[in-house]
Amino acid sequence: MSKFEIIKHIHYGKCNDVFISRDSKGNKYAVKRFYKSELEKTKCYTNRQGKLVRKDWLEDFKRSLEIQLMVDDDSCIRCHAVFGIDLSKEVPVIEDEIELVFDFAECGSLMDLESFDVPIVEFPKKVVKCIAKDVLQALHYLSTINVAHRDVKPNNIFMNKHGRSKLGDFGESDLMTKDGKVRGSKGSYYYLAPEVFELNNDEKDGSAIDMWALGVTLWILYFRRFPFSPNNSMYESMEEVQNFNFKKEIEVLKRSYEGSGEEWDEDFVDLLGKILENDPNLRIKPKEALNHPSLSDVDYEVARLFCLKNQKSPL
């Protein structure tokens, strides 16, 4: 880490800490420091017989890191350097601390939903449209390199001082098959697509799964409310998501807007409906969504001014 100077500690976590760092030219980065001992603990669980089972955390870490290093587009948070682990060896060399150096986003993630609180700041609807366009660009890019993010949510979307949003945290990501398929259930269950809850082990369209998660995210940011009950158990969420009726829910919302003076954008609601399509085969693709009329008037200057006002760090 001699090339990067740590200048501020901005996040304390169980398995990792996050710092703001600076290189010799004064460029700022986010450094995520993982602790090997804590990573090992996260892969321990007790089975039905009461025995402690130890899974190989390294395989998951290697997979996510290899995918993160593949990602090279302005729409995503990129990893610029890795310290403490050498994947080039047949048996990886691992130090007690592993550090990854990422793009630094001055405004941080869009919001912290761990406790399902409302956003810390209210996102103007014009800013939400900027976010939508940027993340759609990220999802389109990922589809071209056969990567499914698998955990699209407000926590994993970051904004920089220029008002641009970037998709980050590829810890749950998967490489898709040649025809764009993934298997299994991953990510935060509140954002899982209806098809993921189906009781079969069939392969699913990875990009379509990410699109649904983006739809839930945009609903939360745009309407400042949740499309599903945030306090549901996973099984309750499964039922609610599979029975979700976009047109019905939108009609209820639209009535609540009448007389409120709040803006109602029919074009954007139309796009949202195409993203939150229950049938993954009919769900709009990222590239098609980028050309939707609702995103033709996106104004990044509005987003830049919003970020200037809400920038977390003065550094």
Residue pairs with C-beta under 8 A, 6 or more apart in sequence:
1 21
1 31
1 83
1 99
3 23
3 24
3 81
4 21
4 22
4 23
4 29
4 31
4 81
4 101
5 21
5 22
5 23
6 19
6 20
6 21
6 31
7 19
7 20
7 21
7 22
7 28
7 315
8 19
8 20
8 313
8 315
9 17
9 18
9 19
10 18
10 19
10 20
10 30
10 313
11 17
11 18
14 38
14 42
15 34
15 35
15 38
15 39
15 42
16 32
16 33
16 34
16 35
16 38
17 32
17 33
18 30
18 31
18 32
18 33
19 30
19 31
19 33
20 28
20 29
20 30
20 31
20 104
20 313
20 315
21 28
21 29
21 30
21 31
21 101
22 28
22 29
23 29
28 104
28 315
29 80
29 101
29 102
29 103
29 104
30 101
30 102
30 103
30 104
30 105
31 99
31 100
31 101
31 102
32 99
32 100
32 102
33 97
33 98
33 99
34 61
34 84
34 97
34 98
34 99
34 100
35 96
35 97
35 98
36 94
36 95
36 96
36 97
36 98
37 96
39 57
39 61
40 54
40 57
42 57
43 54
43 55
43 56
43 57
43 60
44 52
44 53
44 54
44 55
45 52
45 53
45 55
46 52
46 53
47 53
58 92
58 94
61 85
61 98
62 87
62 92
63 173
63 174
64 170
64 171
64 172
64 173
65 79
65 82
65 85
65 87
65 100
66 87
67 147
67 170
67 173
67 174
67 175
68 79
68 100
68 170
68 173
69 79
69 82
70 145
70 147
71 77
71 78
71 79
71 142
71 145
71 147
71 170
72 78
73 137
73 138
73 141
74 164
74 166
75 134
75 135
75 137
75 138
75 141
75 166
75 167
76 138
76 141
76 142
76 166
76 167
76 168
77 102
77 103
77 105
77 158
77 166
77 167
77 168
77 169
78 102
78 103
79 100
79 101
79 102
80 101
80 102
80 103
81 100
81 101
82 98
82 99
82 100
82 101
83 95
83 98
83 99
83 100
83 101
84 94
84 95
84 96
84 97
84 98
84 99
85 92
85 93
85 94
85 95
85 98
86 92
86 93
102 168
103 158
103 160
103 166
103 168
104 160
105 158
105 159
105 160
105 166
105 168
106 159
106 160
106 161
106 307
106 311
106 312
106 313
107 158
107 159
107 160
107 161
107 307
107 310
107 311
107 312
108 158
108 159
108 312
109 154
109 155
109 156
109 157
109 158
109 168
110 119
110 123
110 131
110 154
110 155
110 157
110 158
110 159
110 165
110 217
110 221
111 117
111 119
111 120
111 154
111 155
112 120
112 155
113 153
113 154
113 155
113 190
114 155
116 226
116 230
116 231
118 224
119 154
119 220
119 221
119 224
121 310
122 224
123 131
123 221
123 222
123 306
124 302
124 306
125 222
125 263
125 265
125 268
126 298
126 299
126 302
126 303
127 163
127 302
127 303
127 306
128 218
128 221
128 222
129 268
129 294
129 295
129 297
129 298
130 163
130 164
130 165
130 298
130 299
130 300
130 302
130 303
131 157
131 159
131 165
131 218
131 221
131 303
132 214
132 218
132 268
132 271
132 295
133 290
133 295
133 298
134 164
134 165
134 166
135 152
135 157
135 165
135 167
135 214
135 217
136 214
136 286
136 289
136 290
136 295
137 286
137 290
138 149
138 166
138 167
139 149
139 152
139 167
139 207
139 210
139 211
139 214
139 286
140 285
140 286
140 287
140 290
142 148
142 149
142 167
142 207
142 210
143 180
143 207
143 285
143 286
143 287
146 175
146 176
146 177
146 178
146 180
147 170
147 173
147 174
147 175
147 176
147 206
148 173
148 174
148 175
148 176
148 182
148 206
148 207
148 209
148 210
149 156
149 167
149 170
149 172
149 173
149 210
149 213
150 172
150 173
150 174
150 182
150 186
150 187
150 206
150 209
150 210
151 169
151 171
151 172
151 173
151 186
151 187
151 188
151 191
151 213
152 167
152 187
152 191
152 210
152 213
152 214
152 217
153 187
153 188
153 190
153 191
153 213
153 216
153 217
154 217
154 220
154 221
155 169
156 167
156 168
156 169
157 165
157 166
157 167
157 168
157 217
158 165
158 166
158 167
158 168
159 165
159 166
159 303
159 307
160 166
160 307
161 304
161 307
161 308
161 311
162 300
162 304
162 307
163 300
163 301
163 302
163 303
163 304
163 305
163 306
163 307
164 300
164 303
165 303
172 186
172 187
174 182
174 186
174 206
176 182
176 206
176 207
177 203
180 205
180 206
180 207
181 203
181 204
181 205
181 206
182 203
182 204
182 205
182 206
182 209
183 201
183 202
183 203
183 204
184 201
185 192
185 196
185 197
187 213
189 234
189 237
189 238
190 216
190 228
190 230
190 232
190 237
191 212
191 213
191 216
191 217
192 209
192 212
192 213
192 237
192 241
193 204
193 208
193 209
193 212
193 213
193 241
193 280
194 212
194 241
194 242
194 244
194 278
194 280
195 204
195 205
195 208
195 209
195 280
196 204
196 209
197 238
197 241
197 242
204 280
205 280
205 281
207 285
207 286
208 280
208 281
208 283
209 280
211 275
211 283
211 284
211 285
211 286
211 289
212 275
212 276
212 280
212 283
214 275
215 272
215 275
215 276
216 227
216 228
216 276
218 272
218 275
219 225
219 226
219 227
219 272
219 276
220 226
220 227
222 268
222 272
223 253
227 244
227 249
227 276
228 237
228 240
228 241
228 244
229 236
229 237
229 240
232 240
242 278
244 276
244 278
246 272
246 273
246 276
246 277
246 278
247 273
250 269
250 273
254 264
257 264
265 294
267 292
267 293
267 294
268 294
270 292
270 294
271 284
271 289
271 292
271 294
271 295
274 283
274 284
274 289
274 292
275 283
275 284
275 289
277 283
277 284
284 292
289 295
